[in-house]
């Protein structure tokens, strides 16, 4: 089986780094998406600090209103 190594952040283009950061922010939001009004990961009121940071980043790239699809929320 071939082992693939990830390129280091220094070897990524600006577009690749931006795409990775967008995916990471979306994953944080998806994992911390609230059940009722509390974060299932942090246990604090929603939006929790990691979610606020992820939304702040997405807002800077024009995707600040992103929310996980309904199906992803229902699986939790």
C-alpha positions in Angstrom: 0.0 0.0 0.0 1.3 3.4 -1.0 1.8 5.9 1.8 1.0 9.5 0.8 2.6 12.3 2.7 0.9 15.6 3.1 2.7 18.6 1.8 4.0 20.9 4.4 2.0 24.2 4.7 5.1 26.0 3.4 4.8 24.1 0.1 1.1 24.9 -0.4 -0.1 27.6 -2.8 -2.2 30.4 -1.5 -5.3 28.9 -3.1 -4.6 25.4 -1.6 -4.0 26.9 1.9 -7.2 29.0 1.6 -9.2 25.8 0.6 -7.8 23.9 3.5 -8.7 26.6 6.0 -12.2 26.8 4.6 -12.6 23.1 5.0 -11.2 23.2 8.6 -13.5 26.0 9.6 -16.5 24.1 8.2 -15.5 21.0 10.1 -15.2 22.9 13.3 -18.7 24.4 12.8 -20.1 20.9 11.9 -18.6 19.2 15.0 -19.6 22.0 17.4 -23.1 22.5 15.9 -25.5 22.8 18.8 -28.1 20.5 20.1 -30.8 22.8 21.4 -28.6 25.7 22.6 -25.4 24.1 23.8 -22.3 23.0 22.1 -22.0 19.2 22.2 -18.1 19.4 22.3 -17.5 22.4 24.7 -20.7 22.2 26.7 -21.0 26.0 26.8 -23.6 28.2 25.3 -23.7 28.4 21.5 -21.9 29.9 19.6 -18.9 28.6 21.4 -15.5 30.3 21.0 -14.2 27.8 18.3 -17.3 28.2 16.3 -17.1 32.0 16.5 -13.5 31.9 15.3 -14.5 29.6 12.4 -17.4 31.9 11.4 -15.1 34.9 11.6 -12.7 33.3 9.2 -15.5 32.2 6.8 -16.8 35.8 6.9 -13.5 37.1 5.7 -13.6 34.8 2.7 -17.3 35.6 1.9 -18.8 32.5 3.4 -20.0 33.8 6.8 -23.5 32.5 6.5 -22.5 28.8 5.9 -24.3 26.2 8.0 -24.0 22.4 7.9 -26.5 20.6 5.7 -29.6 19.3 7.5 -28.5 15.7 6.9 -25.1 16.2 8.7 -26.9 17.8 11.7 -29.4 14.9 11.9 -26.7 12.3 12.1 -25.3 13.5 15.4 
